[in-house]
Amino acid sequence: MWSDLLKKAINNVEQFKYDTKVGLSNSLSTTLEKSPAKIYQQSPRKIMQERISEIVTNVQNSGRFLEGQSLIQEKLDVMSSYLHSIGLNQKKKRKRTEWYPVYETDEITENRSSLVFPASMPNTIKKEEINDTNLQNEGKSHLNTKESPVLSNESVNLDIISLKHAIDEKDRKIHILLEEGEELSKKELKHLSIIRNLRSKIDKDEKDINEMKNKTEKLQSEATNLKKKLKDVSENNKLLSNRLKEMSDLEKEFNLLKIEQSRFEIEKNNELKNLENETMAIKETMSLQHLEELEIEKSKSYSLLDKLNQANINLSLLEEKSKSEINSLYSLLENEKRDFFAKEKGYIQEISVLEKKLETLRYELEEVSHNADSNFHANLLQQNEALQAQYSTAFQHWKEKESDMLTKNALLQEENEKYLKIINKETLKSKNINEKMEKLEMTLFDNENILKETKLLNDSLTKKVSKLEETIVKINSAYKNELKELKSLFKTQCKLGEKPKLADNEIPLANNSFDLQHKDYNILEHNEAKSSALSDSMDDISYQKRHSGDLFIQNISSCLPSSSKNYINNNRNNDINDNSADSCFHSESVRSALALPSLHSFNFSDHDTSMSKVGPNINIILQLSLSIQRLKGQLSMKRDEINQITQQRDEARNECVQLMIEVEKNKELNNKISILEDKLKELNKRYEQCLELLGEKSEKEEELKQDIVDMKEVYTQQIQELIAKLNHSQELK
């Protein structure tokens, strides 16, 4: 049993020697981590092995490994000799002694651990007492004395002396081992305190390393965010630069457009002058034309009105669209300004935070660099200064670009305000033109109503003229028939022998007819003056005129033949129809009614002289001549009305020409609106280019952020290398 323990102890010592050569230090930490409660629960062999290993490690850490090995070998020799002596004594005993373990308490084991003896070694106590052993020895001695008494006494004395010497040596060695154990226990306590301090330092270093890792991760995340923000700012800068270029191009184009506009205005004025001259020539050369041309012009005017309405609708829609687009552009510009200023503030704050972090990192690097090499620290400082110089130059460039972009943005805003003023002026002009167009539409509507009324008057007059022509034809036919009858009567009278009377009476008849015609002409003039004076009071006298006309016709019909009676009845019916159709014809009927009574009075005044000689044919001739003269007067009146209608038509044509001119002006305004729309499109393109400039600037900002991240990575790598070097130097110590 004890031989096996010794073999295992020797093997453990050899293993510890090998571990010290390789540099194995994990066994120390594992043995220290074990709690004392678990140690005493293990088997005694394991406890002894662990205690031996602890002693070996303590000896290694104290720098006296060789001396410890020699001491351990001596202790092992002592233990082996002690065990060998115990085995010899057991062999000498005849009786079989029984052994049983009596385990010690914790305090005893701690005291024994300082004495190198195994803590679990049992204290063997014999069941037999010491007197028994003495008796046996005496018995043996008596037996030996019987055989050889002299030899037994000498051997006993020698054994006692040797045992005394051995006991003295063992006591001396035990005292030495106790002293060495106390020293080793003190050293062990010192080493344990050192190990604890080192472990606490290691824990602190690990915590610091974790904190540094977290800080580096945060800085990396912040750097990525800054890169993104720099990209956005670079893109915005690109867009702004492109927009500024587009604005410069637009300024050039705007100047060219102004020149072209002035040229077009000159051409427009020349064309307007030419149109005015042409209209004057057309007015001078225009004559009577058919009503179909008026209808065609009306259709054109209607189509133009429709086009004008559509143009007005399109203008209103375009104005609304342009206003909405302008408002949207203003809102976008304001939002971009706000975002830009907010980003600037955020970047400035982030830069300040990064500078603070860089200062803290510098301070930490300086603290770390005190333990590192001076050359490496100098290189790091040079690199840091170079990076700071690069950062300052980049920051100055960025500020300069930012100021340039702000100035360009202000110029863009001023140009936008100018364009908005121009658009407002154009909208006011379009509103004024729309108002003029509405007024012209009202005048057109009035002129159309007038034209309709004139058409109705022309139709009524044409109907009346046709009726009058028919009556004239009828009167001429009746007159011819009556002349034939008169000729036949004259021939019959000539046959009856009344030729000398007729020859005598021919001259006075002719004279009478001439006088009658002259009197009738004067009477017609007098009646026309009366009709002009009575035209204002037509409604009050209409009944009297009709009644007097009817009475006159009845009186004449009693004296005229059947054919003339029928003719008068027809004329009466026609006059009644004309009175119901139009009020203008009442004056003409009054004229005829006033002329006929005068004739009636004249004819009946000479009735006694003429009727006896010629008969009723002269009265019929006089009536026909009067009706013919009346019809001629009506025709002259109708011609005057037709001339008035033609004048009104000419005026309507002139108004149509003016409307056409205004339509052309509206077309020009539409063209201007299209030009303004093109300008708005160009402004939108410039806005997109400005956004591209902003994007480029944001890319530059991202590049700067990437540079900052690279700097951070370099600093972190350098710090990690310094920490690794410090750890390596501490391990070597």
C-alpha atoms as one frame of an Amber mdcrd trajectory, in Angstrom:
protein
   0.000   0.000   0.000   2.658   2.538   1.040   4.921   1.442  -1.798   2.204
   2.312  -4.259   1.840   5.731  -2.676   5.575   6.342  -2.948   5.606   5.338
  -6.619   2.761   7.705  -7.357   4.495  10.527  -5.488   7.679   9.988  -7.502
   5.698  10.007 -10.768   3.960  13.223  -9.736   7.306  14.870  -9.004   8.597
  13.919 -12.473   5.443  15.297 -14.090   5.827  18.596 -12.188   9.417  18.872
 -13.415   8.231  18.474 -17.010   5.464  21.036 -16.505   7.895  23.620 -15.183
  10.111  23.168 -18.235   7.170  23.617 -20.654   5.825  26.673 -18.755   2.585
  25.208 -17.597   0.907  27.662 -15.282  -2.703  26.530 -15.485  -2.228  23.950
 -12.723  -1.579  26.739 -10.238  -4.841  28.511 -11.064  -6.829  25.262 -10.983
  -5.444  24.230  -7.603  -6.066  27.655  -6.120  -9.639  27.780  -7.359 -10.555
  24.672  -5.421 -12.226  25.296  -2.102 -10.863  23.730   1.128 -14.231  22.115
   1.832 -13.874  19.985  -1.314 -10.274  19.092  -0.507 -11.166  17.335   2.692
 -13.957  15.438   1.035 -11.510  13.805  -1.431  -9.503  10.642  -0.872  -6.270
  10.852   1.174  -4.104   9.864  -1.793  -5.422  12.745  -3.909  -5.004  15.159
  -1.029  -1.411  14.099  -0.570  -0.729  14.457  -4.288  -2.281  17.919  -4.340
  -0.280  19.035  -1.345   2.909  17.783  -2.944   2.046  19.596  -6.173   1.376
  22.810  -4.246   4.725  22.515  -2.522   6.430  21.980  -5.865   4.743  24.999
  -7.449   5.590  27.186  -4.473   9.186  26.102  -4.728   9.181  26.899  -8.453
   7.689  30.373  -7.945  10.153  31.181  -5.130  13.146  30.445  -7.364  14.473
  27.558  -5.263  13.282  24.678  -7.308  16.514  22.718  -7.109  16.778  23.094
  -3.365  13.130  22.083  -3.050  13.820  18.983  -5.138  16.691  17.983  -2.895
  14.586  18.546   0.203  11.697  16.603  -1.276  14.023  13.727  -2.133  15.396
  13.734   1.400  11.867  13.773   2.799  10.906  10.934   0.528  13.986   8.984
   1.646  13.013   9.563   5.266   9.488   8.425   4.564  10.703   5.345   2.706
  13.107   4.434   5.515  10.390   4.977   8.046   7.999   2.772   6.124  10.721
   0.156   5.604  11.376   0.056   9.342   7.681  -0.290   9.998   7.508  -3.161
   7.525  10.463  -4.922   9.149   8.919  -4.602  12.561   5.698  -6.050  11.218
   7.555  -9.023   9.719   9.307  -9.698  13.019   6.041  -9.898  14.834   4.655
 -13.347  15.082   1.245 -12.407  15.936  -0.839 -10.710  13.312  -1.543  -7.185
  14.349  -4.645  -5.381  13.117  -4.478  -1.779  11.903  -7.378   0.676  11.644
  -7.254   4.319  10.502  -7.920   7.173  12.839  -8.401  10.313  10.687  -7.313
  13.641  12.008  -9.218  16.907  12.348  -8.832  19.920  10.027  -6.496  21.756
  12.373  -4.210  18.751  12.722  -4.071  18.273   8.957  -3.208  21.956   8.439
  -0.392  21.637  10.971   0.823  18.438   9.372   0.698  19.949   5.890   3.487
  22.304   6.898   5.527  19.240   7.908   5.262  17.692   4.410   3.850  14.449
   5.798   0.679  13.393   4.046  -2.405  14.794   5.699  -4.399  11.608   5.251
  -1.776   9.292   6.652  -3.497   7.345   9.442  -2.081   7.118  12.929  -1.765
   3.382  13.434  -2.383   2.235  16.996  -1.817  -1.332  18.085  -4.426  -3.228
  20.044  -1.808  -4.812  22.204  -0.179  -2.701  24.829   3.462  -1.865  25.208
   3.815  -4.306  28.138   2.963  -7.149  25.809   5.736  -6.142  23.478   8.131
  -5.895  26.373   7.080  -9.304  27.584   7.621 -10.779  24.190  10.990  -9.176
  23.937  11.867 -10.518  27.356  10.651 -13.956  26.363  12.747 -13.815  23.269
  15.670 -12.625  25.291  15.258 -15.502  27.737  15.193 -17.944  24.930  18.224
 -16.420  23.410  19.943 -16.351  26.763  19.475 -19.989  27.143  21.286 -20.522
  23.903  23.762 -17.666  23.904  23.363 -15.128  26.729  26.466 -13.144  25.884
  25.495 -12.496  22.272  21.988 -11.438  23.166  23.086  -8.779  25.584  25.507
  -7.266  23.073  22.977  -7.236  20.313  20.408  -5.607  22.536  22.825  -2.873
  23.500  23.744  -2.287  19.874  20.104  -2.131  18.883  19.370   0.404  21.577
  22.284   2.623  20.575  21.357   2.465  16.922  17.760   3.206  17.730  18.779
   6.203  19.818  20.960   7.518  17.034  18.180   6.983  14.564  15.685   8.681
  16.821  18.019  11.634  17.339  18.576  11.955  13.622  14.871  11.740  12.971
  14.150  14.348  15.620  16.752  16.627  14.106  15.332  16.110  10.621  11.816
  16.629  11.926  12.893  19.919  13.507  14.535  20.996  10.242  11.464  19.968
   8.279   9.223  21.885  10.667  11.273  25.047  10.146  11.305  24.563   6.414
   7.561  23.895   6.452   6.924  27.130   8.319   9.050  29.062   5.835   7.320
  27.362   2.931   3.881  28.106   4.408   4.812  31.782   4.758   6.098  31.853
   1.203   2.992  30.045   0.072   0.794  32.676   1.713   2.825  35.415   0.048
   2.521  33.704  -3.302  -1.215  33.256  -2.796  -1.621  36.961  -2.070   0.479
  37.779  -5.154  -1.634  35.427  -7.261  -4.827  37.014  -5.979  -3.518  40.449
  -6.798  -2.503  39.267 -10.247  -5.932  37.744 -10.782  -7.619  40.978  -9.728
  -5.344  42.854 -12.122  -6.173  40.394 -14.894  -9.891  40.855 -14.225  -9.469
  44.612 -14.309  -7.496  44.364 -17.542 -10.173  42.162 -19.066 -12.846  44.650
 -18.019 -10.818  47.480 -19.527 -10.362  45.467 -22.713 -14.087  44.799 -22.927
 -14.812  48.469 -22.348 -12.334  49.393 -25.046 -13.953  46.883 -27.393 -17.391
  48.342 -26.678 -16.027  51.833 -27.241 -14.445  50.771 -30.521 -17.699  49.151
 -31.630 -19.623  52.315 -30.757 -17.079  54.401 -32.614 -17.349  52.100 -35.616
 -21.141  52.385 -35.602 -20.866  56.157 -35.296 -18.326  56.170 -38.099 -20.683
  54.183 -40.342 -23.480  56.634 -39.561 -21.167  59.524 -40.339 -20.228  57.854
 -43.614 -23.873  57.599 -44.555 -24.446  61.227 -43.623 -21.372  62.271 -45.600
 -22.714  60.377 -48.602 -26.018  62.212 -48.315 -24.270  65.556 -48.008 -22.004
  64.793 -50.970 -25.010  63.851 -53.068 -26.737  67.075 -52.064 -23.612  69.032
 -52.958 -23.487  67.348 -56.363 -27.103  68.206 -56.991 -26.522  71.802 -55.948
 -23.517  72.151 -58.258 -25.471  70.697 -61.160 -28.356  73.003 -60.406 -26.044
  75.978 -60.310 -24.686  75.006 -63.704 -28.198  74.659 -65.016 -29.120  78.031
 -63.539 -26.186  79.651 -65.329 -27.282  77.991 -68.577 -30.832  79.130 -67.931
 -29.642  82.677 -67.367 -27.938  82.624 -70.735 -31.016  81.141 -72.350 -33.183
  83.683 -70.554 -31.111  86.528 -71.973 -31.418  84.998 -75.428 -35.150  84.641
 -74.910 -35.367  88.290 -73.898 -33.609  89.264 -77.104 -35.909  87.014 -79.100
 -38.903  88.415 -77.230 -37.945  91.969 -78.140 -37.505  90.872 -81.753 -40.865
  89.119 -81.702 -42.508  92.196 -80.198 -41.122  94.330 -83.006 -42.373  91.807
 -85.549 -45.727  91.692 -83.783 -46.050  95.466 -83.920 -45.209  95.426 -87.611
 -47.729  92.680 -88.237 -50.361  94.573 -86.259 -49.713  97.642 -88.378 -50.003
  95.532 -91.506 -53.232  94.046 -90.200 -54.610  97.484 -89.459 -53.713  98.629
 -92.952 -55.265  95.503 -94.414 -58.404  95.964 -92.345 -58.670  99.550 -93.511
 -58.261  98.405 -97.096 -60.825  95.663 -96.526 -63.217  98.189 -95.030 -62.739
 100.429 -98.040 -63.079  97.584-100.570 -65.865  95.699 -98.797 -69.246  95.815
-100.511 -72.530  94.064-100.351 -72.219  90.319-100.067 -74.545  87.467 -99.435
 -75.870  86.336 -96.082 -74.051  83.035 -96.459 -70.756  84.758 -95.742 -72.244
  86.092 -92.522 -73.291  82.594 -91.546 -69.825  81.259 -92.313 -68.290  84.032
 -90.243 -70.718  83.278 -87.460 -69.751  79.616 -87.501 -66.117  80.668 -87.396
 -66.850  83.036 -84.534 -68.619  80.224 -82.650 -65.674  77.900 -83.219 -63.303
  80.646 -82.119 -65.389  81.218 -79.018 -65.189  77.513 -78.236 -61.465  77.620
 -78.740 -61.236  80.682 -76.536 -63.178  78.925 -73.812 -60.914  75.908 -74.092
 -57.871  78.180 -74.049 -59.176  79.929 -70.942 -59.796  76.573 -69.269 -56.310
  75.400 -70.223 -54.861  78.667 -68.951 -56.597  78.275 -65.622 -55.436  74.663
 -65.349 -51.889  75.608 -66.268 -51.926  78.436 -63.751 -53.112  76.077 -61.038
 -50.518  73.484 -62.002 -47.748  76.060 -62.107 -48.792  77.479 -58.747 -48.951
  74.006 -57.209 -45.559  73.106 -58.673 -44.053  76.375 -57.469 -45.476  75.817
 -53.990 -44.152  72.255 -53.977 -40.734  73.496 -55.089 -40.745  76.115 -52.336
 -41.705  73.497 -49.766 -38.989  71.136 -51.015 -36.397  73.908 -50.889 -37.395
  74.833 -47.363 -37.317  71.193 -46.241 -33.911  70.722 -47.812 -32.649  73.860
 -46.109 -33.898  72.644 -42.761 -32.407  69.185 -43.302 -29.160  70.732 -44.462
 -28.845  73.000 -41.422 -29.873  70.167 -39.091 -27.272  67.894 -40.690 -24.656
  70.609 -40.333 -25.431  71.006 -36.646 -25.399  67.234 -36.168 -22.082  66.915
 -38.002 -20.549  69.710 -35.957 -21.714  68.064 -32.748 -20.458  64.685 -33.916
 -17.128  66.214 -34.866 -16.831  67.786 -31.413 -17.741  64.451 -29.803 -15.183
  62.647 -31.957 -12.549  65.218 -31.059 -13.284  64.651 -27.379 -13.076  60.913
 -27.912  -9.801  61.359 -29.774  -8.451  63.381 -26.869  -9.489  60.661 -24.430
  -7.882  58.038 -26.650  -4.743  60.138 -26.808  -4.691  60.374 -23.036  -5.115
  56.610 -22.757  -2.443  56.073 -25.381  -0.100  58.324 -23.453  -0.782  56.368
 -20.273  -0.238  53.105 -22.083   2.790  54.421 -23.915   4.616  55.157 -20.617
   5.031  51.401 -20.238   5.852  50.872 -23.936   8.874  51.774 -25.975   9.664
  55.456 -26.582  10.316  54.991 -30.317   6.945  53.394 -30.907   5.253  56.182
 -28.939   7.032  58.816 -31.034   5.883  57.123 -34.245   2.340  57.040 -32.963
   2.474  60.735 -32.094   3.805  61.586 -35.542   1.046  59.559 -37.189  -1.537
  61.230 -34.972  -0.247  64.705 -35.863  -0.295  63.854 -39.574  -3.838  62.562
 -39.301  -4.863  65.685 -37.386  -3.376  67.874 -40.112  -5.246  65.893 -42.781
  -8.434  66.185 -40.778  -8.040  69.956 -40.328  -7.385  70.471 -44.053 -10.370
  68.319 -44.976 -12.547  70.198 -42.492 -11.446  73.551 -43.943 -12.183  72.357
 -47.491 -15.564  71.154 -46.368 -16.353  74.528 -44.748 -15.291  76.373 -47.911
 -17.508  74.149 -50.054 -20.336  74.617 -47.607 -20.048  78.427 -47.823 -19.967
  78.213 -51.629 -23.075  76.076 -51.620 -24.875  78.509 -49.317 -24.065  81.439
 -51.605 -25.217  79.456 -54.631 -28.386  78.523 -52.821 -29.072  82.194 -52.078
 -28.559  83.060 -55.744 -30.939  80.285 -56.724 -33.552  81.625 -54.341 -33.215
  85.122 -55.818 -33.612  83.757 -59.332 -36.641  81.763 -58.261 -38.184  84.930
 -56.825 -37.534  86.748 -60.112 -39.176  83.973 -62.092 -42.118  83.983 -59.716
 -42.558  87.720 -60.227 -42.517  87.198 -63.988 -45.084  84.425 -63.653 -47.311
  86.653 -61.514 -47.105  89.413 -64.111 -48.017  86.970 -66.856 -50.946  85.686
 -64.801 -52.205  89.258 -64.313 -51.915  89.861 -68.033 -53.802  86.667 -68.744
 -56.523  87.729 -66.298 -56.864  91.099 -68.031 -57.033  89.369 -71.377 -59.690
  87.030 -70.061 -61.737  90.004 -68.886 -61.399  91.612 -72.300 -62.424  88.347
 -73.893 -65.534  88.217 -71.721 -66.428  91.765 -72.738 -65.906  90.882 -76.384
 -68.062  87.811 -75.956 -70.831  90.014 -74.570 -70.510  92.385 -77.514 -70.551
  89.407 -79.873 -73.696  88.132 -78.238 -75.340  91.557 -78.637 -74.243  91.785
 -82.252 -75.602  88.322 -82.910 -78.957  89.356 -81.475 -78.918  92.453 -83.667
 -78.077  90.319 -86.698 -80.949  87.985 -85.899 -83.324  90.934 -85.660 -82.020
  92.338 -88.941 -82.483  88.935 -90.556 -86.062  88.810 -89.376 -86.649  92.332
 -90.708 -85.072  91.405 -94.038 -87.256  88.329 -94.285 -90.390  90.308 -93.489
 -89.415  93.029 -95.967 -88.668  90.519 -98.697 -92.074  88.954 -98.125 -93.737
  92.350 -98.303 -91.833  93.261-101.457 -92.859  89.991-103.075 -96.478  90.644
-102.119 -96.265  94.168-103.515 -94.778  92.882-106.735 -97.629  90.408-107.044
-100.173  93.194-106.454 -98.393  95.350-109.040 -98.594  92.530-111.551-102.264
  92.069-110.805-102.918  95.805-111.113-101.061  95.947-114.417-103.084  93.050
-115.768-106.324  94.662-114.606-105.194  97.962-116.062-104.471  96.351-119.395
-107.872  94.672-119.404-109.590  97.931-118.600-107.645  99.678-121.362-108.776
  97.048-123.763-112.357  97.552-122.607-111.979 101.315-122.961-110.582 100.911
-126.435-113.438  98.675-127.366-115.924 101.179-125.939-114.166 103.985-127.748
-114.382 102.114-131.006-118.067 101.453-130.503-118.676 105.129-129.748-116.700
 106.107-132.812-118.873 103.865-134.853-121.964 105.481-133.388-120.861 108.922
-134.632-119.335 110.627-131.640-115.969 111.326-133.225-116.153 115.156-133.281
-117.072 115.281-129.602-114.187 113.050-128.690-111.796 115.097-130.754-113.017
 118.197-129.076-112.714 116.614-125.666-109.273 114.929-126.140-107.258 117.997
-125.280-109.121 118.869-122.083-108.941 115.207-121.026-105.213 115.224-121.481
-104.945 118.519-119.686-107.150 117.259-116.926-105.033 114.135-116.604-101.846
 116.224-116.442-103.374 118.532-113.858-104.661 115.613-111.903-101.244 113.940
-111.899 -99.614 117.179-110.739-102.206 117.545-108.005-101.789 113.909-107.032
 -97.983 114.372-106.672 -98.525 117.378-104.393-101.076 115.437-102.399 -98.628
 112.511-101.979 -95.925 114.814-100.646 -98.419 116.322 -98.239 -99.543 112.884
 -97.100 -95.915 111.710 -96.595 -95.283 114.708 -94.315 -98.396 113.859 -92.388
 -97.375 110.208 -92.089 -93.918 111.183 -90.739 -95.606 113.411 -88.152 -98.103
 110.728 -87.221 -95.601 107.824 -87.012 -95.078 108.387 -83.249 -98.795 108.031
 -82.475 -99.518 104.963 -84.590-100.989 102.816 -81.847-103.593 105.448 -80.891
-104.828 106.109 -84.440-104.637 102.567 -85.856-108.339 101.911 -85.364-109.321
 105.228 -87.042-107.049 104.520 -89.993-108.509 101.086 -90.506-112.081 102.392
 -90.103-111.524 105.339 -92.495-109.799 103.056 -95.005-112.693 100.597 -94.897
-115.293 103.392 -95.344-113.334 104.834 -98.246-113.081 101.462 -99.956-116.817
 100.905 -99.492-117.606 104.317-101.047-115.310 103.675-104.017-116.596 100.164
-104.564-120.088 101.543-105.142-118.775 103.690-108.047-116.169 101.287-109.581
-116.774  98.273-111.809-116.641  94.690-110.631-112.959  94.147-111.517-111.866
  97.257-109.635-114.056  96.248-106.688-112.315  92.864-106.478-108.920  94.553
-106.702-109.794  96.926-103.853-111.043  94.060-101.683-107.781  92.185-102.272
-105.744  95.250-101.380-107.803  95.678 -98.223-107.122  92.088 -97.146-103.421
  92.516 -97.904-103.290  95.689 -95.833-104.910  93.907 -92.890-102.390  91.047
 -93.098 -99.489  93.484 -93.295-100.760  95.334 -90.218-100.864  92.096 -88.263
 -97.394  91.074 -89.496 -95.363  94.224 -88.846 -96.012  97.624 -87.256 -93.722
  99.369 -89.704 -96.190  98.850 -92.520 -98.967 100.779 -90.684 -97.460 104.055
 -91.831 -97.574 102.888 -95.425-101.220 101.836 -95.086-101.973 105.231 -93.540
-100.289 106.897 -96.482-102.405 104.938 -98.922-105.543 105.558 -96.857-104.843
 109.283 -96.692-104.016 109.473-100.375-107.135 107.633-101.454-109.650 109.948
 -99.703-107.974 112.936-101.306-108.352 111.282-104.655-111.881 110.373-103.794
-112.699 113.967-102.930-110.899 115.177-106.034-112.532 112.680-108.306-115.989
 113.304-106.958-115.495 117.041-107.158-115.150 116.719-110.932-117.549 113.845
-111.167-120.322 115.821-112.749-118.122 117.109-115.607-115.874 114.035-116.225
-118.273 111.171-115.750-120.598 112.543-118.343-117.775 112.747-120.893-115.297
 109.859-120.174-116.882 107.633-117.519-115.300 105.691-114.562-112.102 104.658
-116.435-110.261 107.900-115.639-110.717 107.376-111.900-109.267 103.878-112.172
-106.240 105.185-114.053-105.679 107.847-111.435-105.914 105.278-108.641-103.421
 103.029-110.398-100.946 105.865-110.877-101.243 106.791-107.222-100.699 103.191
-106.133 -97.647 102.952-108.375 -96.178 106.105-106.885 -96.922 104.779-103.414
 -95.152 101.529-104.229 -92.160 103.460-105.531 -91.972 105.341-102.229 -92.143
 102.052-100.332 -89.365 100.632-102.489 -87.176 103.654-101.739 -87.851 103.191
 -98.033 -86.982  99.516 -98.227 -83.793 100.338-100.063 -82.843 102.726 -97.274
 -83.507  99.995 -94.728 -81.415  97.566 -96.734 -78.570 100.095 -96.788 -78.821
 100.427 -93.008 -78.722  96.631 -92.659 -75.631  96.465 -94.873 -73.971  99.108
 -92.715 -74.760  97.052 -89.611 -73.346  93.989 -91.341 -70.145  95.870 -92.128
 -69.881  96.907 -88.493 -70.400  93.289 -87.421 -67.645  92.214 -89.822 -65.311
  94.787 -88.358 -66.077  93.476 -84.887 -65.372  89.940 -86.108 -62.021  91.134
 -87.432 -61.247  92.649 -84.047 -62.217  89.383 -82.403 -59.879  87.523 -84.738
 -57.078  89.888 -83.741 -57.803  89.255 -80.096 -57.848  85.508 -80.752 -54.396
  85.815 -82.272 -53.303  87.708 -79.172 -54.662  84.875 -77.061 -52.679  82.432
 -79.172 -49.569  84.478 -78.514 -50.368  84.384 -74.814 -50.737  80.610 -75.014
 -47.352  80.458 -76.689 -45.906  82.551 -73.872 -47.493  80.200 -71.365 -45.910
  77.230 -73.145 -42.569  79.055 -73.023 -43.026  79.596 -69.288 -43.840  75.908
 -68.879 -40.617  75.058 -70.680 -38.803  77.393 -68.311 -40.395  75.626 -65.363
 -39.221  72.307 -66.765 -35.724  73.703 -67.109 -35.879  74.952 -63.528 -36.900
  71.471 -62.427 -33.945  70.052 -64.332 -31.670  72.530 -62.600 -33.165  71.555
 -59.290 -32.335  67.920 -60.037 -28.793  68.911 -60.922 -28.501  70.769 -57.624
 -29.629  67.617 -55.875 -26.897  65.727 -57.715 -24.358  68.284 -56.473 -25.581
  67.740 -52.950 -25.132  64.004 -53.492 -21.521  64.534 -54.553 -20.838  66.594
 -51.454 -22.464  63.938 -49.322 -20.155  61.358 -50.934 -17.196  63.526 -50.005
 -18.474  63.681 -46.457 -18.774  59.893 -46.443 -15.193  59.639 -47.625 -14.125
  61.872 -44.749 -16.098  59.693 -42.373 -14.390  56.620 -43.802 -11.041  58.315
 -43.198 -12.107  58.961 -39.606 -13.130  55.310 -39.237  -9.775  54.200 -40.648
  -8.039  56.452 -38.149 -10.069  54.920 -35.369  -9.195  51.424 -36.557  -5.514
  52.341 -36.681  -5.701  53.742 -33.150  -7.529  50.655 -31.901  -4.982  48.334
 -33.514  -2.125  50.291 -31.997  -3.793  50.224 -28.587  -4.373  46.473 -28.872
  -0.756  45.932 -29.844   0.381  47.984 -26.856  -1.901  46.023 -24.554  -0.582
  42.739 -25.975   2.992  43.900 -25.463   2.240  44.926 -21.894   0.618  41.575
 -21.172   3.566  39.755 -22.713   6.021  41.803 -20.649   4.043  41.081 -17.473
   4.015  37.358 -18.297   7.758  37.431 -18.818   8.212  39.166 -15.457
